[in-house]
Amino acid sequence: MKIINSAPPVETITLKVEQSPVWELILGIAGYTHEQLRHTFEMDEEWKADENVMPSSLVKLLKIIEETNLWYGMILLQNQFAAVSVQEYSNLLTTASTDSFYEWLLPYHDRQSEPLRIEAACKPEQTPVWEEYASLFDGHDYLGGYIRQLHHLSQSELCDLITSVIIEWESWMRKKVEWEKWLQALAFEEKQYRQLDMNNPVAEIERVSGGVEYLPEPSIWSVKLIPQVSYRPWVLTIRTSDTKLFFYPVKEEYLLEPGVPSNELIRGHKALGDELRLKLLFQLQKSPLSLQELSGQFNISKTTLHHQLALLKAAKFIRVEKGVYSINSGKLEDFTRQLTRYLGTGL
């Protein structure tokens, strides 16, 4: 029997690392105005000190962003613009058509509700349509209120607010001595990952982001990995109708002064500085094994073995899924590169 294969080729997602000062500025605004989580951000102590010396106009603008959660819309707009400067971002914002403007700003819910989202974007004056779409997010922490705020404010008011806050925030950040170092670190991170394996996006996402586990989703054709400093230590995840955005913390080593080792580098060497743990890595390099299987091979109690495995897992050299341990070869390779960079010339 002859079989003609007429099936189309399997589609894969587009994967890229993208950085811009605009992304970092928006993530700073997002973190600063995140009332519930702000105390957990690495920048929180500095932000508290900033509040006492920050221009009053910027303080007021940030308060409005906090109340409206408009930082979310700023992210969605930058996803469309890919602006490399605040000026370009502002220009693209003010020249956007009304239909495009609201379609970009309205969050994605699901495929079934896409017609309603598009209808709301085309009819910004139709309160019932907007309320119906907003009600789909009423179980979410903030998106229902965010949509209602978009409807409450006019397009010109939204543009003025977004433009004003990002311009003033940039002016404030440029006064900080570390700002240029941040931009250098972000640019270096993007340069490191210009070539990615598109045939293995799940592993690449985990490798680049330092551990983000991603399961492919229907209708997602593009994944952007965006390194950031301001939102550390969190990974912020946002999706649109066809794109997934991961804002992952840039490596700590890039932010340190020359000669100062990162905590990750120290933690990794401590994890490797033990004969048993090195033997465990050697064994897991051959094949994934359960705790029971490892205990039998090494003739060691599960309690002792679990402690040693936990140290390797904390250093991200191994992973565990459903009780089975496996090697994280990408992390081991990255750790070697980290050591080379530390002993070399840095950025």
N, C-alpha and C positions, 0 to 999 in steps of 0.2 A: 504494500500500500504506500502510495506517495502522498506526503502531506506538505501542503504549501502553507508556510507560516506567514500569515498576513497581519499578525498582531503588531501594533506600533511599538517602537522602542520604549523601554521603561524610562519614565521621567524621573529625574533626581532634583533635589532642591538646590538652589543657588546659595552658596555659603560664602560670607565675607566678613572680615574684620574691618570695622569702620570707626574712625575717630575724627573729632573736630572740636575746636574750642567751644563751639556752640553746644555740642552734646554735653560737655563738661559743665558749662554754665547752667544749662537746664537741669542737670542732675543735682547741681548744688542748690538750686532753687527748690527742687523737689525734696531733697533731704532736709533743708532748713525749715521748710513749712510742713513737714510730716510730724504733726504734734504727738501722735501716739507712739511712734518709734524713735523719735529724735534722740532720746537719751541713750539709745543703743549705738548711735553712729560714732565713728572715730572722731569726727569733726565737732561733736556736740560741745565740748568744753571751749573750743575756739569760737564757735558760734555764740555761745553765751557771753563771752567777753566782747564779741563784735557788737552785740545789741546796745552796749553802752556808748559806743563811739560811731556807730553807723548813721549816715544821714537820715533824718526823720522821714524824708520823702520815700526812701527805700524801705524803711521799716513799715510804713503805711501800705506800700505796694505789696510787700511780702505778706502782710496780714490779709489782704484781699485774696492773694493767691491761696493762702491757707484756708480761707473760708469757702472759696469756689473750687478748689482742687484743679485750678486751671493749668498747673504744671503738667497734668496728664495730656491736655490738649497741645501744649508746647512740644511735648515729645512726639505726638502724632504728626504735628506739622513738620518738625525736623526730619521725621522719617520720609516725608514727601520731598522736602526741599534738599536734603543733604547739603545744607549751606556750610561753607567753610569760614564764614565770618558773620558777626551780628548784623552788619550792614546788608549783606546778601539776604540773610534771614528776614530782615525788616522789609526789604524791597519786594521779595517774593510774597510776603504776607499781605502787603498793601495792594498788590496788583492781582490778587486771587479773585476769581469770579465767585459770586455768592454760592452757587451750587457746589463748586469745588471746595470752597471754604468750609461749609458745614459737613460735607461728606468726609473731608479729612479729619474734622474735629469730633465727629460722632463715633463713639466706640463700637467695635464689632461685638455682636452677641452670639449669633449662630446663623447657619445658612438659611434656616426657615424664616428668620426675621430680617434678612437682608433687604427684601423689597420695602419693608416698613422703614428701615434706616435710610434708604435712598429717597423714599417719599418725604421723610422729615427734612432731609438735607435740601430738597428742592422746594419745600414749602415752609420756610422758617417762620412764617406768620401763623401757621395752623397749629394752635395750641392743643387740640385734641390728639393730633397725630404725634406731636412731641411728647405729650403726657403718656400716651399708649406705649411709646418706645421706652421712655424713662422708667415706666413701671416694670419693665422686664428686668431691670437692674436693682429693684428695691431690696433684694437680699444682699446686695453688695455693700461693702463698707462706705463707698463714696460715689460710685458712678451714677446712681440715680439722681443724686443731688447735683452732680456735675452737669448732667444733661439739662436739668431744669435751669441751671445758671446760664448755660449757653443760650437757652431760649429767652431768658429774662433780659439778657444784655444784647444790644444791637451789634452788628458786625463791626461798625466803626469803634464802638466802645471796647469790644474784645481786642481789636487790633491795637488800639491805643494802650490798653492795659498790658498786653503781652510785650509790645515794643518797649514801653517805658520800663518795665521791670527787668527785662533782659539787658537793656542798655545800662541801667543803673547798677545792676549786679555785676556786669562786666567791669564797669568803672571801679567798683569796690574791690573786686578780685585782683585787678591789675596792680593794686597797691601792695599786695602781699608778695613777700620776697620769694615764696615757694611757687608762685603761679607759673613762671616760666619753666621751672624744673618739672612741674606737672605736665605741661604741654610737651616737653621733650620726652618724658616717659611715655606718654600716650602715643606720640609719633613713632617712637622706637618700637612700641608694642605692635602697632599696625604694620610696620615694616617687617617685623619678625614673621608675620603670618600672611604674606602676600600670596604665597603658594599653598593652597589647601587641597586635600584629597577629597574631591567632590563625590567620589564613589563610596566614601565611608564617612558621611557627615556626622553620624552619632558619635563616633569615636573622636572625630576632629573637634566637635563642640566641647566634649569633655576635656580633651587635651588643652585646647586654647584657654578655656574658661577656668581651668583648675579644678574641675570636678562636677560641672553641671551635667546632670543626666537628662537626656532629651529623647522622648519617644515621638517619632514622626506623626503628624496630625493631618487629617484630611484637609485639602485645599491650601495647605501651607507650602508655597513654592520657593520661598526665600527666607533665610535665617541670617540675621545680622548680629554679630558679636561686637559689642561696643565696650571697650575698656573705660573704666572711670575711677576717679579718686574720691570724689565728694560723697558718694553713696556707700563707701566702705563701712563695714565688712559685708554688706548685703549684696545679693544678686537681685536686680529688679527685672521682672519678666512682663512683657506686654505683647499682645498679638493684635494684628489687624485682620482684615478679611483674607489676606494672602501672605502675610509676613509675620515672623516671630522675632522679637527683639530681646536679646539678653544683654543686660548692662552688668558686666562682671568686674570685680575689683582688680585693678592693675596690680602686678606683682609688687610686693612690699620692697623688694631689693632695689627697684628702680627709684624709690623715694628716699632712700637712705644716703647719707654722706659716704664718699669713698672710704673703704676700709672698715665700714660697719656691716657685719653680717646680718642678714634678715633672720627673723625668728623661724621662718620656714627652713632656712638652710641649717640653722642650729638644731631644730627639731628633727630634721632628716638625718643628720649625722649621729645624733643620739640614738635614733631608731636603728641605724646600721651598725652602731658600735657594740655589737653583742654577737657572739658566735652562734647562739641558738637562732636568733632572728635572721641572721644571714643564711643559715641552713634552711629555715622555713621559706625564705624567698627563693632559694635554689630549687626546693621541692615544688613550690607553686609555679615556678617557671616552666616546669615540665607539664603540669596539668592542674586544674582546679581540684580542690579537696575539701571535704567537710571537716569539722572539728573532730569528729569521731575517727575519721581516717588519719588525720594528722597525729592524734593522740596515740593511735596504734603504731604508727611508723616511728615516732620518737620516744615511745614508752614514757610519756609524761602525762601528769594529770590534766584533765580538761581545764581546771581552774588556772593552773600555771600557764598552760598554753594559750588560753583565752586572753590573759594579761599581755603576753608577748605579741599576740596577733593584734590586740588593741593598739599597741604602740606603733606597729607597722601601718595600721589603718589610719591612725591619727596623722601620720606623715604622708598618707595617701599613696603609699607604695603598694597596697593591696586593697581589694574591695570585697565585700561580702554580699551575696544575694541568695535569699532563701536558705541560709545556713551553709552555703558553699563559698569558700575563699578562693580568690584568683588573683593573679599578678596584675598590677597596673603598669605595664611596660612603658607606656607613654610618659607617666609621671617619673619613672626612674630615669628615662632618657632626659627629661626636662631638668631633673635634679642635677644631673651631670653637667648640663649646660649652665645651670645657675652657678655651680662651683667654678666653672671655667670663667664665667663673667666676673665673679667676685675676685678671683685671683688675677684677672686681666685688667683692662682699662675702664670697665664700666660702660656707661652709655656712650 
